[in-house]
Amino acid sequence: MSDDIFDPESDGYDYKTAEAAGMKPNKEGAHWGSVSRLSPEVVKKLKLPEESYVLLKGRKHETWDLAVAGEKERGFKVIKFGKRYISVPEEWMP
């Protein structure tokens, strides 16, 4: 996660983290994924569930609500954890 450069409260997108995870835009070249899975090392360090993701869109991004709805559909919830928004299984309690 590139916390030092990306502002999770902005309307931006964390391309650095997405690219580091091997992500690319869709075939049309316009849409990037909303989340990236956290590494096992980060999950262990932060004491998060094994299946945890970091949100790549800033809170003011035009499709933020779609990202949150998509996570809910998958059975996950988006929470602020430290400086970043993360997606964790719905039943997880911090």
C-alpha positions in Angstrom: 0.0 0.0 0.0 1.4 3.4 -0.9 0.1 5.4 2.0 2.8 8.0 1.7 1.6 9.3 -1.7 -2.1 8.4 -2.1 -4.7 10.4 -0.3 -7.6 8.0 0.6 -9.9 11.0 1.1 -9.3 12.4 -2.4 -11.0 11.8 -5.7 -7.9 10.0 -6.9 -6.9 6.4 -7.6 -3.9 4.5 -6.1 -2.2 3.5 -9.4 1.1 2.7 -7.6 -0.5 0.1 -5.4 -2.6 -1.3 -8.3 0.4 -1.6 -10.6 2.6 -3.2 -7.8 -0.2 -5.8 -7.5 0.0 -6.5 -11.2 -3.3 -4.9 -12.0 -4.1 -3.3 -15.3 -7.2 -1.6 -16.8 -9.9 -3.6 -18.4 -9.9 -4.3 -22.1 -11.5 -1.0 -22.9 -8.5 0.6 -21.0 -10.7 2.8 -18.9 -11.6 0.9 -15.7 -9.2 -0.3 -13.0 -10.3 -2.6 -10.2 -11.5 -1.1 -6.9 -9.5 -3.2 -4.5 -6.3 -5.0 -4.2 -5.7 -8.0 -1.9 -3.4 -7.2 1.0 -0.2 -9.3 1.3 0.0 -12.0 3.9 2.7 -9.9 5.7 0.5 -6.8 5.9 -2.5 -8.9 7.0 -0.4 -10.5 9.8 1.2 -7.2 10.9 -2.2 -5.4 11.1 -4.0 -8.5 12.5 -6.6 -8.5 9.8 -8.6 -11.4 8.4 -6.7 -13.5 5.8 -8.9 -12.2 3.0 -8.6 -8.4 3.3 -8.3 -5.8 0.6 -7.2 -2.2 0.3 -9.5 0.2 -1.5 -7.7 1.8 -4.4 -10.2 4.6 -5.0 -10.2 7.7 -2.8 -13.4 8.5 -0.8 -14.4 11.3 -3.2 -13.8 9.2 -6.4 -16.8 9.4 -8.7 -17.4 5.6 -8.5 -16.6 5.2 -4.7 -20.2 4.2 -4.0 -20.1 1.5 -6.7 -16.9 0.1 -5.1 -18.6 -0.1 -1.7 -21.7 -1.6 -3.2 -19.6 -4.2 -5.0 -17.8 -5.2 -1.8 -21.1 -5.5 0.0 -22.4 -7.8 -2.7 -19.3 -10.0 -2.2 -20.0 -10.2 1.5 -17.5 -7.6 2.6 -17.6 -4.3 4.4 -15.5 -1.2 3.8 -14.0 0.4 7.0 -11.4 3.0 7.6 -8.4 1.3 9.2 -5.5 3.7 10.0 -5.1 6.0 7.1 -6.6 3.7 4.5 -10.0 2.2 3.7 -10.0 -1.6 3.6 -12.5 -4.3 2.8 -12.9 -7.1 5.2 -15.4 -10.0 5.5 -18.8 -8.7 6.8 -18.6 -10.7 10.1 -15.1 -9.4 11.1 -14.9 -7.2 14.1 -11.8 -5.1 14.8 
